[in-house]
């Protein structure tokens, strides 16, 4: 008979947790300085894509502060940062570089994105795999008493 218990979350080495905290601090600090400075002090009309990008990066910087206290609980934030930069590098910047169509804007974007390689080394991938792929998700509905039944 197979067990229906959820897999245990693996332990994560303290050095990884501290490195994750450092990454959250860098995200909050760097984006906090540059993005929030632009959001708060730049005037003039902004095109809609820039408004969206800067607003999302400003929110990402604020949420990164939570990662200092809860580095594993905020991993989806780090995964978002990792994935968007990886997509930008592999699907936009690399094809432009291979086709000899690099622009100054893409070069700047590459410089802003390439540091994500370090996150690939410190990310607790085993924990991510078990937590987000093997561990059961929350119930879609409740069939009787159980956790979360009394919450609106």
PyMOL commands that set and color helices and strands:
alter all, ss='L'
color gray80, all
select helices_A, chain A and resi 14-41+48-69+75-98+104-113+116-122+125-134
alter helices_A, ss='H'
color red, helices_A
deselect
rebuild
show_as cartoon
